[in-house]
Amino acid sequence: MPTVWDKLVKKLFESKSFRFKELEKILVGLGYVKNGPRGSHYGFKKAGCAPITIPYRKETVGRVYVKLVKNAVILYNNGR
């Protein structure tokens, strides 16, 4: 039976639109720490990784930010 984490990651790689809260759950699950907000942007930092900044202006997040989180998931899975 797939876990909530598995469902989120599957949706990340299959869906074109994603909600900020879902990306936040994935990044926190990968060990990132949420900083902010600074204006309309939230930063996510993790030791040894590049910081990721995601705007929170509306419910769905732009594709470029979803791609950043996809890359973080790929790097995390390759490091295991």
mmJSON file of the N, C-alpha and C atoms, coordinates in Angstrom:
{"data_MODEL":{"atom_site":{
"group_PDB":["ATOM","ATOM","ATOM","ATOM","ATOM","ATOM","ATOM","ATOM","ATOM","ATOM","ATOM","ATOM","ATOM","ATOM","ATOM","ATOM","ATOM","ATOM","ATOM","ATOM","ATOM","ATOM","ATOM","ATOM","ATOM","ATOM","ATOM","ATOM","ATOM","ATOM","ATOM","ATOM","ATOM","ATOM","ATOM","ATOM","ATOM","ATOM","ATOM","ATOM","ATOM","ATOM","ATOM","ATOM","ATOM","ATOM","ATOM","ATOM","ATOM","ATOM","ATOM","ATOM","ATOM","ATOM","ATOM","ATOM","ATOM","ATOM","ATOM","ATOM","ATOM","ATOM","ATOM","ATOM","ATOM","ATOM","ATOM","ATOM","ATOM","ATOM","ATOM","ATOM","ATOM","ATOM","ATOM","ATOM","ATOM","ATOM","ATOM","ATOM","ATOM","ATOM","ATOM","ATOM","ATOM","ATOM","ATOM","ATOM","ATOM","ATOM","ATOM","ATOM","ATOM","ATOM","ATOM","ATOM","ATOM","ATOM","ATOM","ATOM","ATOM","ATOM","ATOM","ATOM","ATOM","ATOM","ATOM","ATOM","ATOM","ATOM","ATOM","ATOM","ATOM","ATOM","ATOM","ATOM","ATOM","ATOM","ATOM","ATOM","ATOM","ATOM","ATOM","ATOM","ATOM","ATOM","ATOM","ATOM","ATOM","ATOM","ATOM","ATOM","ATOM","ATOM","ATOM","ATOM","ATOM","ATOM","ATOM","ATOM","ATOM","ATOM","ATOM","ATOM","ATOM","ATOM","ATOM","ATOM","ATOM","ATOM","ATOM","ATOM","ATOM","ATOM","ATOM","ATOM","ATOM","ATOM","ATOM","ATOM","ATOM","ATOM","ATOM","ATOM","ATOM","ATOM","ATOM","ATOM","ATOM","ATOM","ATOM","ATOM","ATOM","ATOM","ATOM","ATOM","ATOM","ATOM","ATOM","ATOM","ATOM","ATOM","ATOM","ATOM","ATOM","ATOM","ATOM","ATOM","ATOM","ATOM","ATOM","ATOM","ATOM","ATOM","ATOM","ATOM","ATOM","ATOM","ATOM","ATOM","ATOM","ATOM","ATOM","ATOM","ATOM","ATOM","ATOM","ATOM","ATOM","ATOM","ATOM","ATOM","ATOM","ATOM","ATOM","ATOM","ATOM","ATOM","ATOM","ATOM","ATOM","ATOM","ATOM","ATOM","ATOM","ATOM","ATOM","ATOM","ATOM","ATOM","ATOM","ATOM","ATOM","ATOM","ATOM","ATOM","ATOM","ATOM","ATOM","ATOM"],
"id":[1,2,3,4,5,6,7,8,9,10,11,12,13,14,15,16,17,18,19,20,21,22,23,24,25,26,27,28,29,30,31,32,33,34,35,36,37,38,39,40,41,42,43,44,45,46,47,48,49,50,51,52,53,54,55,56,57,58,59,60,61,62,63,64,65,66,67,68,69,70,71,72,73,74,75,76,77,78,79,80,81,82,83,84,85,86,87,88,89,90,91,92,93,94,95,96,97,98,99,100,101,102,103,104,105,106,107,108,109,110,111,112,113,114,115,116,117,118,119,120,121,122,123,124,125,126,127,128,129,130,131,132,133,134,135,136,137,138,139,140,141,142,143,144,145,146,147,148,149,150,151,152,153,154,155,156,157,158,159,160,161,162,163,164,165,166,167,168,169,170,171,172,173,174,175,176,177,178,179,180,181,182,183,184,185,186,187,188,189,190,191,192,193,194,195,196,197,198,199,200,201,202,203,204,205,206,207,208,209,210,211,212,213,214,215,216,217,218,219,220,221,222,223,224,225,226,227,228,229,230,231,232,233,234,235,236,237,238,239,240],
"type_symbol":["N","C","C","N","C","C","N","C","C","N","C","C","N","C","C","N","C","C","N","C","C","N","C","C","N","C","C","N","C","C","N","C","C","N","C","C","N","C","C","N","C","C","N","C","C","N","C","C","N","C","C","N","C","C","N","C","C","N","C","C","N","C","C","N","C","C","N","C","C","N","C","C","N","C","C","N","C","C","N","C","C","N","C","C","N","C","C","N","C","C","N","C","C","N","C","C","N","C","C","N","C","C","N","C","C","N","C","C","N","C","C","N","C","C","N","C","C","N","C","C","N","C","C","N","C","C","N","C","C","N","C","C","N","C","C","N","C","C","N","C","C","N","C","C","N","C","C","N","C","C","N","C","C","N","C","C","N","C","C","N","C","C","N","C","C","N","C","C","N","C","C","N","C","C","N","C","C","N","C","C","N","C","C","N","C","C","N","C","C","N","C","C","N","C","C","N","C","C","N","C","C","N","C","C","N","C","C","N","C","C","N","C","C","N","C","C","N","C","C","N","C","C","N","C","C","N","C","C","N","C","C","N","C","C","N","C","C","N","C","C"],
"label_atom_id":["N","CA","C","N","CA","C","N","CA","C","N","CA","C","N","CA","C","N","CA","C","N","CA","C","N","CA","C","N","CA","C","N","CA","C","N","CA","C","N","CA","C","N","CA","C","N","CA","C","N","CA","C","N","CA","C","N","CA","C","N","CA","C","N","CA","C","N","CA","C","N","CA","C","N","CA","C","N","CA","C","N","CA","C","N","CA","C","N","CA","C","N","CA","C","N","CA","C","N","CA","C","N","CA","C","N","CA","C","N","CA","C","N","CA","C","N","CA","C","N","CA","C","N","CA","C","N","CA","C","N","CA","C","N","CA","C","N","CA","C","N","CA","C","N","CA","C","N","CA","C","N","CA","C","N","CA","C","N","CA","C","N","CA","C","N","CA","C","N","CA","C","N","CA","C","N","CA","C","N","CA","C","N","CA","C","N","CA","C","N","CA","C","N","CA","C","N","CA","C","N","CA","C","N","CA","C","N","CA","C","N","CA","C","N","CA","C","N","CA","C","N","CA","C","N","CA","C","N","CA","C","N","CA","C","N","CA","C","N","CA","C","N","CA","C","N","CA","C","N","CA","C","N","CA","C","N","CA","C","N","CA","C","N","CA","C","N","CA","C","N","CA","C","N","CA","C","N","CA","C"],
"label_alt_id":[null,null,null,null,null,null,null,null,null,null,null,null,null,null,null,null,null,null,null,null,null,null,null,null,null,null,null,null,null,null,null,null,null,null,null,null,null,null,null,null,null,null,null,null,null,null,null,null,null,null,null,null,null,null,null,null,null,null,null,null,null,null,null,null,null,null,null,null,null,null,null,null,null,null,null,null,null,null,null,null,null,null,null,null,null,null,null,null,null,null,null,null,null,null,null,null,null,null,null,null,null,null,null,null,null,null,null,null,null,null,null,null,null,null,null,null,null,null,null,null,null,null,null,null,null,null,null,null,null,null,null,null,null,null,null,null,null,null,null,null,null,null,null,null,null,null,null,null,null,null,null,null,null,null,null,null,null,null,null,null,null,null,null,null,null,null,null,null,null,null,null,null,null,null,null,null,null,null,null,null,null,null,null,null,null,null,null,null,null,null,null,null,null,null,null,null,null,null,null,null,null,null,null,null,null,null,null,null,null,null,null,null,null,null,null,null,null,null,null,null,null,null,null,null,null,null,null,null,null,null,null,null,null,null,null,null,null,null,null,null],
"label_comp_id":["MET","MET","MET","PRO","PRO","PRO","THR","THR","THR","VAL","VAL","VAL","TRP","TRP","TRP","ASP","ASP","ASP","LYS","LYS","LYS","LEU","LEU","LEU","VAL","VAL","VAL","LYS","LYS","LYS","LYS","LYS","LYS","LEU","LEU","LEU","PHE","PHE","PHE","GLU","GLU","GLU","SER","SER","SER","LYS","LYS","LYS","SER","SER","SER","PHE","PHE","PHE","ARG","ARG","ARG","PHE","PHE","PHE","LYS","LYS","LYS","GLU","GLU","GLU","LEU","LEU","LEU","GLU","GLU","GLU","LYS","LYS","LYS","ILE","ILE","ILE","LEU","LEU","LEU","VAL","VAL","VAL","GLY","GLY","GLY","LEU","LEU","LEU","GLY","GLY","GLY","TYR","TYR","TYR","VAL","VAL","VAL","LYS","LYS","LYS","ASN","ASN","ASN","GLY","GLY","GLY","PRO","PRO","PRO","ARG","ARG","ARG","GLY","GLY","GLY","SER","SER","SER","HIS","HIS","HIS","TYR","TYR","TYR","GLY","GLY","GLY","PHE","PHE","PHE","LYS","LYS","LYS","LYS","LYS","LYS","ALA","ALA","ALA","GLY","GLY","GLY","CYS","CYS","CYS","ALA","ALA","ALA","PRO","PRO","PRO","ILE","ILE","ILE","THR","THR","THR","ILE","ILE","ILE","PRO","PRO","PRO","TYR","TYR","TYR","ARG","ARG","ARG","LYS","LYS","LYS","GLU","GLU","GLU","THR","THR","THR","VAL","VAL","VAL","GLY","GLY","GLY","ARG","ARG","ARG","VAL","VAL","VAL","TYR","TYR","TYR","VAL","VAL","VAL","LYS","LYS","LYS","LEU","LEU","LEU","VAL","VAL","VAL","LYS","LYS","LYS","ASN","ASN","ASN","ALA","ALA","ALA","VAL","VAL","VAL","ILE","ILE","ILE","LEU","LEU","LEU","TYR","TYR","TYR","ASN","ASN","ASN","ASN","ASN","ASN","GLY","GLY","GLY","ARG","ARG","ARG"],
"label_asym_id":["A","A","A","A","A","A","A","A","A","A","A","A","A","A","A","A","A","A","A","A","A","A","A","A","A","A","A","A","A","A","A","A","A","A","A","A","A","A","A","A","A","A","A","A","A","A","A","A","A","A","A","A","A","A","A","A","A","A","A","A","A","A","A","A","A","A","A","A","A","A","A","A","A","A","A","A","A","A","A","A","A","A","A","A","A","A","A","A","A","A","A","A","A","A","A","A","A","A","A","A","A","A","A","A","A","A","A","A","A","A","A","A","A","A","A","A","A","A","A","A","A","A","A","A","A","A","A","A","A","A","A","A","A","A","A","A","A","A","A","A","A","A","A","A","A","A","A","A","A","A","A","A","A","A","A","A","A","A","A","A","A","A","A","A","A","A","A","A","A","A","A","A","A","A","A","A","A","A","A","A","A","A","A","A","A","A","A","A","A","A","A","A","A","A","A","A","A","A","A","A","A","A","A","A","A","A","A","A","A","A","A","A","A","A","A","A","A","A","A","A","A","A","A","A","A","A","A","A","A","A","A","A","A","A","A","A","A","A","A","A"],
"label_entity_id":["1","1","1","1","1","1","1","1","1","1","1","1","1","1","1","1","1","1","1","1","1","1","1","1","1","1","1","1","1","1","1","1","1","1","1","1","1","1","1","1","1","1","1","1","1","1","1","1","1","1","1","1","1","1","1","1","1","1","1","1","1","1","1","1","1","1","1","1","1","1","1","1","1","1","1","1","1","1","1","1","1","1","1","1","1","1","1","1","1","1","1","1","1","1","1","1","1","1","1","1","1","1","1","1","1","1","1","1","1","1","1","1","1","1","1","1","1","1","1","1","1","1","1","1","1","1","1","1","1","1","1","1","1","1","1","1","1","1","1","1","1","1","1","1","1","1","1","1","1","1","1","1","1","1","1","1","1","1","1","1","1","1","1","1","1","1","1","1","1","1","1","1","1","1","1","1","1","1","1","1","1","1","1","1","1","1","1","1","1","1","1","1","1","1","1","1","1","1","1","1","1","1","1","1","1","1","1","1","1","1","1","1","1","1","1","1","1","1","1","1","1","1","1","1","1","1","1","1","1","1","1","1","1","1","1","1","1","1","1","1"],
"label_seq_id":[1,1,1,2,2,2,3,3,3,4,4,4,5,5,5,6,6,6,7,7,7,8,8,8,9,9,9,10,10,10,11,11,11,12,12,12,13,13,13,14,14,14,15,15,15,16,16,16,17,17,17,18,18,18,19,19,19,20,20,20,21,21,21,22,22,22,23,23,23,24,24,24,25,25,25,26,26,26,27,27,27,28,28,28,29,29,29,30,30,30,31,31,31,32,32,32,33,33,33,34,34,34,35,35,35,36,36,36,37,37,37,38,38,38,39,39,39,40,40,40,41,41,41,42,42,42,43,43,43,44,44,44,45,45,45,46,46,46,47,47,47,48,48,48,49,49,49,50,50,50,51,51,51,52,52,52,53,53,53,54,54,54,55,55,55,56,56,56,57,57,57,58,58,58,59,59,59,60,60,60,61,61,61,62,62,62,63,63,63,64,64,64,65,65,65,66,66,66,67,67,67,68,68,68,69,69,69,70,70,70,71,71,71,72,72,72,73,73,73,74,74,74,75,75,75,76,76,76,77,77,77,78,78,78,79,79,79,80,80,80],
"pdbx_PDB_ins_code":[null,null,null,null,null,null,null,null,null,null,null,null,null,null,null,null,null,null,null,null,null,null,null,null,null,null,null,null,null,null,null,null,null,null,null,null,null,null,null,null,null,null,null,null,null,null,null,null,null,null,null,null,null,null,null,null,null,null,null,null,null,null,null,null,null,null,null,null,null,null,null,null,null,null,null,null,null,null,null,null,null,null,null,null,null,null,null,null,null,null,null,null,null,null,null,null,null,null,null,null,null,null,null,null,null,null,null,null,null,null,null,null,null,null,null,null,null,null,null,null,null,null,null,null,null,null,null,null,null,null,null,null,null,null,null,null,null,null,null,null,null,null,null,null,null,null,null,null,null,null,null,null,null,null,null,null,null,null,null,null,null,null,null,null,null,null,null,null,null,null,null,null,null,null,null,null,null,null,null,null,null,null,null,null,null,null,null,null,null,null,null,null,null,null,null,null,null,null,null,null,null,null,null,null,null,null,null,null,null,null,null,null,null,null,null,null,null,null,null,null,null,null,null,null,null,null,null,null,null,null,null,null,null,null,null,null,null,null,null,null],
"Cartn_x":[0.84,0.0,0.89,0.677,1.517,1.288,2.376,2.293,1.934,1.675,1.383,2.585,3.787,5.016,5.095,4.845,4.896,3.9,2.708,1.685,2.101,2.694,3.141,4.242,5.211,6.321,5.821,4.905,4.336,3.61,2.819,2.105,3.085,4.187,5.198,5.723,5.945,6.513,5.466,4.182,3.149,2.291,2.168,1.248,1.942,1.189,1.732,1.547,0.554,0.35,0.486,1.003,1.261,0.98,0.512,0.213,1.447,1.542,2.661,2.781,1.682,1.7,2.233,1.942,2.441,3.959,4.445,5.888,6.583,5.95,6.5,6.641,5.635,5.691,6.838,7.023,8.096,9.455,9.66,10.951,11.262,10.28,10.489,10.784,10.122,10.379,11.777,12.362,13.729,14.764,14.299,15.225,15.491,14.782,14.932,14.217,14.73,14.133,13.523,12.276,11.546,11.924,12.288,12.587,11.635,11.242,10.436,9.089,8.223,8.344,9.162,9.694,10.322,9.509,8.605,7.655,6.715,6.692,5.812,6.581,7.856,8.692,9.101,9.159,9.647,10.933,11.901,13.156,13.22,13.865,14.078,15.565,16.175,17.613,17.89,18.997,19.466,20.985,21.66,23.12,23.619,24.567,25.158,24.362,23.242,22.397,22.158,21.894,21.56,20.194,20.046,18.733,17.705,16.461,15.358,14.396,14.064,13.122,11.878,10.716,9.445,8.48,7.899,6.92,5.576,4.899,3.566,2.618,2.238,1.33,-0.079,-0.139,-1.431,-1.267,-2.333,-2.331,-1.39,-1.392,-0.515,0.827,1.853,3.217,3.641,4.461,4.943,5.794,5.842,6.55,8.031,8.661,10.099,10.405,9.52,9.725,9.451,8.489,8.221,9.444,10.077,11.274,12.416,12.556,13.583,13.367,12.126,11.826,12.03,11.686,11.944,13.437,14.261,15.714,16.191,15.611,15.981,15.622,14.458,14.052,14.996,15.366,16.289,17.631,18.166,19.452,19.356,18.245,18.054,18.032,17.319,17.215,18.544,19.33,20.634,21.646,21.441,22.36,22.108,21.026,20.684,21.537],
"Cartn_y":[-1.178,0.0,1.248,2.165,3.364,4.298,4.888,5.838,7.22,8.151,9.532,10.108,9.796,10.268,9.753,8.461,7.87,8.548,8.831,9.482,10.896,11.636,12.996,13.008,12.104,12.054,11.609,10.652,10.21,11.366,12.111,13.259,14.312,14.5,15.484,15.202,13.931,13.581,13.392,13.324,13.113,14.347,15.232,16.356,17.597,18.445,19.699,20.841,20.741,21.79,21.19,21.988,21.52,22.64,22.298,23.292,23.557,24.774,25.155,24.218,23.934,23.098,21.694,21.17,19.845,19.875,20.933,21.068,21.248,22.002,22.214,20.88,20.027,18.717,17.873,17.913,17.128,17.643,18.968,19.527,19.274,19.441,19.169,17.676,16.829,15.396,15.018,15.843,15.61,16.178,16.875,17.422,18.907,19.582,21.026,21.732,22.891,23.709,24.938,25.225,26.347,27.647,28.652,29.993,30.977,31.974,33.011,33.117,33.854,34.399,35.69,35.952,37.221,37.792,38.659,39.13,37.994,37.616,36.528,35.233,35.194,34.025,33.307,31.987,31.156,30.496,30.438,29.77,28.439,27.474,26.161,25.868,25.56,25.314,23.943,23.36,22.076,22.079,21.623,21.585,20.754,21.306,20.592,20.671,21.389,21.519,23.004,23.279,24.647,25.021,26.262,26.672,26.757,26.548,26.621,27.694,28.627,29.695,29.526,29.53,29.326,30.447,31.117,32.167,31.571,32.271,31.855,33.011,33.16,34.231,33.699,32.517,31.864,30.386,29.687,28.301,27.39,27.502,26.636,27.315,26.492,26.967,26.79,27.703,27.637,26.404,26.029,24.804,24.824,25.995,26.08,25.701,26.028,25.695,24.213,23.669,22.228,21.456,21.953,21.305,21.333,22.431,22.507,21.424,21.223,20.209,18.809,18.607,17.307,16.987,17.982,17.775,17.445,18.082,17.794,16.346,15.869,14.489,13.512,13.815,12.94,12.883,14.032,14.056,13.288,13.436,12.727,11.217,10.777,9.337,8.767,9.545,9.074,8.995,9.802,9.8,8.693,7.99,6.918,5.715],
"Cartn_z":[0.0,0.0,0.0,-0.942,-1.02,0.179,0.633,1.74,1.198,2.102,1.704,0.96,1.459,0.808,-0.635,-0.819,-2.156,-3.095,-2.584,-3.405,-3.795,-2.854,-3.155,-4.211,-4.052,-5.015,-6.38,-6.413,-7.69,-8.367,-7.591,-8.156,-8.652,-7.929,-8.321,-9.722,-10.037,-11.332,-12.43,-12.07,-13.073,-13.35,-12.381,-12.497,-13.04,-13.71,-14.22,-13.237,-12.36,-11.364,-9.97,-9.08,-7.733,-6.76,-5.582,-4.554,-3.692,-3.185,-2.339,-1.136,-0.472,0.728,0.433,-0.758,-1.125,-1.339,-2.005,-2.195,-0.851,0.023,1.362,2.103,2.037,2.695,2.152,0.85,0.244,0.7,0.642,1.028,2.499,3.368,4.794,4.994,4.239,4.314,3.865,2.997,2.529,3.495,4.536,5.522,5.392,4.511,4.367,5.522,5.9,6.942,6.281,6.624,6.023,6.725,5.949,6.446,5.801,6.542,5.913,6.56,5.944,4.594,4.556,3.419,3.099,1.957,2.303,1.301,0.971,-0.298,-0.719,-0.973,-0.586,-0.858,0.425,0.324,1.414,0.947,1.849,1.544,2.26,1.631,2.225,2.145,3.306,3.36,3.948,3.449,3.964,3.85,4.867,4.859,3.681,2.951,1.822,0.535,0.541,-0.652,-0.955,-2.205,-2.596,-2.019,-1.545,-1.024,-2.145,-1.788,-2.745,-2.26,-3.135,-2.808,-3.664,-3.005,-3.704,-3.332,-4.335,-4.03,-3.616,-2.734,-2.313,-2.569,-3.822,-4.21,-4.431,-4.969,-5.205,-4.873,-4.91,-4.437,-5.234,-6.567,-7.359,-7.595,-7.769,-7.926,-9.382,-9.872,-11.249,-11.52,-12.778,-13.181,-12.847,-12.946,-12.677,-11.231,-10.307,-8.899,-8.639,-9.351,-9.252,-9.743,-10.803,-11.341,-10.323,-9.583,-8.54,-7.48,-7.092,-6.078,-6.656,-7.916,-8.559,-8.513,-8.838,-8.808,-7.398,-6.387,-5.002,-4.64,-5.096,-4.829,-5.517,-6.75,-7.495,-6.786,-6.367,-5.657,-4.343,-3.644,-2.376,-2.59,-3.617,-3.892,-4.388,-5.11,-5.594,-4.454,-3.412,-2.285,-1.287,-1.428,-0.474,-0.669],
"occupancy":[1.0,1.0,1.0,1.0,1.0,1.0,1.0,1.0,1.0,1.0,1.0,1.0,1.0,1.0,1.0,1.0,1.0,1.0,1.0,1.0,1.0,1.0,1.0,1.0,1.0,1.0,1.0,1.0,1.0,1.0,1.0,1.0,1.0,1.0,1.0,1.0,1.0,1.0,1.0,1.0,1.0,1.0,1.0,1.0,1.0,1.0,1.0,1.0,1.0,1.0,1.0,1.0,1.0,1.0,1.0,1.0,1.0,1.0,1.0,1.0,1.0,1.0,1.0,1.0,1.0,1.0,1.0,1.0,1.0,1.0,1.0,1.0,1.0,1.0,1.0,1.0,1.0,1.0,1.0,1.0,1.0,1.0,1.0,1.0,1.0,1.0,1.0,1.0,1.0,1.0,1.0,1.0,1.0,1.0,1.0,1.0,1.0,1.0,1.0,1.0,1.0,1.0,1.0,1.0,1.0,1.0,1.0,1.0,1.0,1.0,1.0,1.0,1.0,1.0,1.0,1.0,1.0,1.0,1.0,1.0,1.0,1.0,1.0,1.0,1.0,1.0,1.0,1.0,1.0,1.0,1.0,1.0,1.0,1.0,1.0,1.0,1.0,1.0,1.0,1.0,1.0,1.0,1.0,1.0,1.0,1.0,1.0,1.0,1.0,1.0,1.0,1.0,1.0,1.0,1.0,1.0,1.0,1.0,1.0,1.0,1.0,1.0,1.0,1.0,1.0,1.0,1.0,1.0,1.0,1.0,1.0,1.0,1.0,1.0,1.0,1.0,1.0,1.0,1.0,1.0,1.0,1.0,1.0,1.0,1.0,1.0,1.0,1.0,1.0,1.0,1.0,1.0,1.0,1.0,1.0,1.0,1.0,1.0,1.0,1.0,1.0,1.0,1.0,1.0,1.0,1.0,1.0,1.0,1.0,1.0,1.0,1.0,1.0,1.0,1.0,1.0,1.0,1.0,1.0,1.0,1.0,1.0,1.0,1.0,1.0,1.0,1.0,1.0,1.0,1.0,1.0,1.0,1.0,1.0,1.0,1.0,1.0,1.0,1.0,1.0],
"B_iso_or_equiv":[0.0,0.0,0.0,0.0,0.0,0.0,0.0,0.0,0.0,0.0,0.0,0.0,0.0,0.0,0.0,0.0,0.0,0.0,0.0,0.0,0.0,0.0,0.0,0.0,0.0,0.0,0.0,0.0,0.0,0.0,0.0,0.0,0.0,0.0,0.0,0.0,0.0,0.0,0.0,0.0,0.0,0.0,0.0,0.0,0.0,0.0,0.0,0.0,0.0,0.0,0.0,0.0,0.0,0.0,0.0,0.0,0.0,0.0,0.0,0.0,0.0,0.0,0.0,0.0,0.0,0.0,0.0,0.0,0.0,0.0,0.0,0.0,0.0,0.0,0.0,0.0,0.0,0.0,0.0,0.0,0.0,0.0,0.0,0.0,0.0,0.0,0.0,0.0,0.0,0.0,0.0,0.0,0.0,0.0,0.0,0.0,0.0,0.0,0.0,0.0,0.0,0.0,0.0,0.0,0.0,0.0,0.0,0.0,0.0,0.0,0.0,0.0,0.0,0.0,0.0,0.0,0.0,0.0,0.0,0.0,0.0,0.0,0.0,0.0,0.0,0.0,0.0,0.0,0.0,0.0,0.0,0.0,0.0,0.0,0.0,0.0,0.0,0.0,0.0,0.0,0.0,0.0,0.0,0.0,0.0,0.0,0.0,0.0,0.0,0.0,0.0,0.0,0.0,0.0,0.0,0.0,0.0,0.0,0.0,0.0,0.0,0.0,0.0,0.0,0.0,0.0,0.0,0.0,0.0,0.0,0.0,0.0,0.0,0.0,0.0,0.0,0.0,0.0,0.0,0.0,0.0,0.0,0.0,0.0,0.0,0.0,0.0,0.0,0.0,0.0,0.0,0.0,0.0,0.0,0.0,0.0,0.0,0.0,0.0,0.0,0.0,0.0,0.0,0.0,0.0,0.0,0.0,0.0,0.0,0.0,0.0,0.0,0.0,0.0,0.0,0.0,0.0,0.0,0.0,0.0,0.0,0.0,0.0,0.0,0.0,0.0,0.0,0.0,0.0,0.0,0.0,0.0,0.0,0.0,0.0,0.0,0.0,0.0,0.0,0.0],
"pdbx_formal_charge":[null,null,null,null,null,null,null,null,null,null,null,null,null,null,null,null,null,null,null,null,null,null,null,null,null,null,null,null,null,null,null,null,null,null,null,null,null,null,null,null,null,null,null,null,null,null,null,null,null,null,null,null,null,null,null,null,null,null,null,null,null,null,null,null,null,null,null,null,null,null,null,null,null,null,null,null,null,null,null,null,null,null,null,null,null,null,null,null,null,null,null,null,null,null,null,null,null,null,null,null,null,null,null,null,null,null,null,null,null,null,null,null,null,null,null,null,null,null,null,null,null,null,null,null,null,null,null,null,null,null,null,null,null,null,null,null,null,null,null,null,null,null,null,null,null,null,null,null,null,null,null,null,null,null,null,null,null,null,null,null,null,null,null,null,null,null,null,null,null,null,null,null,null,null,null,null,null,null,null,null,null,null,null,null,null,null,null,null,null,null,null,null,null,null,null,null,null,null,null,null,null,null,null,null,null,null,null,null,null,null,null,null,null,null,null,null,null,null,null,null,null,null,null,null,null,null,null,null,null,null,null,null,null,null,null,null,null,null,null,null],
"auth_seq_id":[1,1,1,2,2,2,3,3,3,4,4,4,5,5,5,6,6,6,7,7,7,8,8,8,9,9,9,10,10,10,11,11,11,12,12,12,13,13,13,14,14,14,15,15,15,16,16,16,17,17,17,18,18,18,19,19,19,20,20,20,21,21,21,22,22,22,23,23,23,24,24,24,25,25,25,26,26,26,27,27,27,28,28,28,29,29,29,30,30,30,31,31,31,32,32,32,33,33,33,34,34,34,35,35,35,36,36,36,37,37,37,38,38,38,39,39,39,40,40,40,41,41,41,42,42,42,43,43,43,44,44,44,45,45,45,46,46,46,47,47,47,48,48,48,49,49,49,50,50,50,51,51,51,52,52,52,53,53,53,54,54,54,55,55,55,56,56,56,57,57,57,58,58,58,59,59,59,60,60,60,61,61,61,62,62,62,63,63,63,64,64,64,65,65,65,66,66,66,67,67,67,68,68,68,69,69,69,70,70,70,71,71,71,72,72,72,73,73,73,74,74,74,75,75,75,76,76,76,77,77,77,78,78,78,79,79,79,80,80,80],
"auth_comp_id":["MET","MET","MET","PRO","PRO","PRO","THR","THR","THR","VAL","VAL","VAL","TRP","TRP","TRP","ASP","ASP","ASP","LYS","LYS","LYS","LEU","LEU","LEU","VAL","VAL","VAL","LYS","LYS","LYS","LYS","LYS","LYS","LEU","LEU","LEU","PHE","PHE","PHE","GLU","GLU","GLU","SER","SER","SER","LYS","LYS","LYS","SER","SER","SER","PHE","PHE","PHE","ARG","ARG","ARG","PHE","PHE","PHE","LYS","LYS","LYS","GLU","GLU","GLU","LEU","LEU","LEU","GLU","GLU","GLU","LYS","LYS","LYS","ILE","ILE","ILE","LEU","LEU","LEU","VAL","VAL","VAL","GLY","GLY","GLY","LEU","LEU","LEU","GLY","GLY","GLY","TYR","TYR","TYR","VAL","VAL","VAL","LYS","LYS","LYS","ASN","ASN","ASN","GLY","GLY","GLY","PRO","PRO","PRO","ARG","ARG","ARG","GLY","GLY","GLY","SER","SER","SER","HIS","HIS","HIS","TYR","TYR","TYR","GLY","GLY","GLY","PHE","PHE","PHE","LYS","LYS","LYS","LYS","LYS","LYS","ALA","ALA","ALA","GLY","GLY","GLY","CYS","CYS","CYS","ALA","ALA","ALA","PRO","PRO","PRO","ILE","ILE","ILE","THR","THR","THR","ILE","ILE","ILE","PRO","PRO","PRO","TYR","TYR","TYR","ARG","ARG","ARG","LYS","LYS","LYS","GLU","GLU","GLU","THR","THR","THR","VAL","VAL","VAL","GLY","GLY","GLY","ARG","ARG","ARG","VAL","VAL","VAL","TYR","TYR","TYR","VAL","VAL","VAL","LYS","LYS","LYS","LEU","LEU","LEU","VAL","VAL","VAL","LYS","LYS","LYS","ASN","ASN","ASN","ALA","ALA","ALA","VAL","VAL","VAL","ILE","ILE","ILE","LEU","LEU","LEU","TYR","TYR","TYR","ASN","ASN","ASN","ASN","ASN","ASN","GLY","GLY","GLY","ARG","ARG","ARG"],
"auth_asym_id":["A","A","A","A","A","A","A","A","A","A","A","A","A","A","A","A","A","A","A","A","A","A","A","A","A","A","A","A","A","A","A","A","A","A","A","A","A","A","A","A","A","A","A","A","A","A","A","A","A","A","A","A","A","A","A","A","A","A","A","A","A","A","A","A","A","A","A","A","A","A","A","A","A","A","A","A","A","A","A","A","A","A","A","A","A","A","A","A","A","A","A","A","A","A","A","A","A","A","A","A","A","A","A","A","A","A","A","A","A","A","A","A","A","A","A","A","A","A","A","A","A","A","A","A","A","A","A","A","A","A","A","A","A","A","A","A","A","A","A","A","A","A","A","A","A","A","A","A","A","A","A","A","A","A","A","A","A","A","A","A","A","A","A","A","A","A","A","A","A","A","A","A","A","A","A","A","A","A","A","A","A","A","A","A","A","A","A","A","A","A","A","A","A","A","A","A","A","A","A","A","A","A","A","A","A","A","A","A","A","A","A","A","A","A","A","A","A","A","A","A","A","A","A","A","A","A","A","A","A","A","A","A","A","A","A","A","A","A","A","A"],
"auth_atom_id":["N","CA","C","N","CA","C","N","CA","C","N","CA","C","N","CA","C","N","CA","C","N","CA","C","N","CA","C","N","CA","C","N","CA","C","N","CA","C","N","CA","C","N","CA","C","N","CA","C","N","CA","C","N","CA","C","N","CA","C","N","CA","C","N","CA","C","N","CA","C","N","CA","C","N","CA","C","N","CA","C","N","CA","C","N","CA","C","N","CA","C","N","CA","C","N","CA","C","N","CA","C","N","CA","C","N","CA","C","N","CA","C","N","CA","C","N","CA","C","N","CA","C","N","CA","C","N","CA","C","N","CA","C","N","CA","C","N","CA","C","N","CA","C","N","CA","C","N","CA","C","N","CA","C","N","CA","C","N","CA","C","N","CA","C","N","CA","C","N","CA","C","N","CA","C","N","CA","C","N","CA","C","N","CA","C","N","CA","C","N","CA","C","N","CA","C","N","CA","C","N","CA","C","N","CA","C","N","CA","C","N","CA","C","N","CA","C","N","CA","C","N","CA","C","N","CA","C","N","CA","C","N","CA","C","N","CA","C","N","CA","C","N","CA","C","N","CA","C","N","CA","C","N","CA","C","N","CA","C","N","CA","C","N","CA","C","N","CA","C","N","CA","C","N","CA","C","N","CA","C"],
"pdbx_PDB_model_num":[1,1,1,1,1,1,1,1,1,1,1,1,1,1,1,1,1,1,1,1,1,1,1,1,1,1,1,1,1,1,1,1,1,1,1,1,1,1,1,1,1,1,1,1,1,1,1,1,1,1,1,1,1,1,1,1,1,1,1,1,1,1,1,1,1,1,1,1,1,1,1,1,1,1,1,1,1,1,1,1,1,1,1,1,1,1,1,1,1,1,1,1,1,1,1,1,1,1,1,1,1,1,1,1,1,1,1,1,1,1,1,1,1,1,1,1,1,1,1,1,1,1,1,1,1,1,1,1,1,1,1,1,1,1,1,1,1,1,1,1,1,1,1,1,1,1,1,1,1,1,1,1,1,1,1,1,1,1,1,1,1,1,1,1,1,1,1,1,1,1,1,1,1,1,1,1,1,1,1,1,1,1,1,1,1,1,1,1,1,1,1,1,1,1,1,1,1,1,1,1,1,1,1,1,1,1,1,1,1,1,1,1,1,1,1,1,1,1,1,1,1,1,1,1,1,1,1,1,1,1,1,1,1,1,1,1,1,1,1,1]
}}}
